[in-house]
């Protein structure tokens, strides 16, 4: 007998919104009007959305060298910084002091063979995703249990894990065109030994299956993000964003309006390369706070102000390239959505008008409404020498060595 009983949650999102109040519930759904924002944008100063900013250097010693960080390798929760580097999680306190390293790489039953991804529970426990399993360690790095492996959902690859409540976890799945995975997420209730499956909308599933194998875009994958005591889910290009709360209630909170720019509705538009297409779609993964949703969009020919970025191997300031990707901000309270223009070359996000530092864009948003970003020590030193910054910022730069660990940027958002 299977370990879990199977209960199916139908997740065609328009139907979900009707479950909770019919027409009244639909009137509460806010529209993220991407189509209406195309062709215009503005620079948004950090003080418009934030109360304060802190620059926190991570302690640097031979036991905690983390060098350059990759995207999605840092988390701030429970007043601690969690940094993924190589096959370890390095944990620092809120002042940057090194606490401990979690490294259980190996082939034993309590170990992971590869550190692919990780998340942090509200109580500080750490969830590690390896090749074929998710392992739970406590807040000090001790093994607790295996949360899931390939036996828990045969034929379905689990991609990310988000804690919903104690012993209740939401797993997003990996969508493959060659197989017929019907589900975008699976909720495992370890208390009652039940599995709840959220179905991927049929229209989106058929669209993904129709794509040639060489075209693999993040916008059709299942996207999940923390949302208070719940999780927001976006299924590919489906217009609806639904929320699953800690009691496993499902509702639709937002609708995305791509209008005439939806890739699904533009013949051949999905295959345009080099920023010459007319379609618009999400880029990478969004973040949510209690007041805002932060997202990036690939705008194609509709980009009114293409980004100017330095090439990875740039030798001079003139060695640049342009990109049709734009940041955006959605105000959940007012319903206002707009594109966030690039403030200067090789920066994205919100210029720091508190300390004169570089623009900030989140790599993580904590459950306590803090944006987390980071900057390499050398980049911070260089920035202080080429920009008008505060005395506090300049003093910090003077204390750093070029080879020091990265500096965490912690922004307290307005509520």
PyMOL commands that set and color helices and strands:
alter all, ss='L'
color gray80, all
select helices_A, chain A and resi 13-19+22-27+34-37+46-48+202-209+218-220+259-261+263-265+269-271+300-302+377-386+391-399
alter helices_A, ss='H'
color red, helices_A
select strands_A, chain A and resi 5-9+30-33+41-42+50-57+74-77+80-85+88-93+98-102+117-120+126-129+133-137+143-149+158-165+168-173+183-189+194-199+222-227+230-235+240-244+250-257+281-288+292-298+307-310+320-323+325-331+337-340+364-365+370-375+407-413
alter strands_A, ss='S'
color yellow, strands_A
deselect
rebuild
show_as cartoon
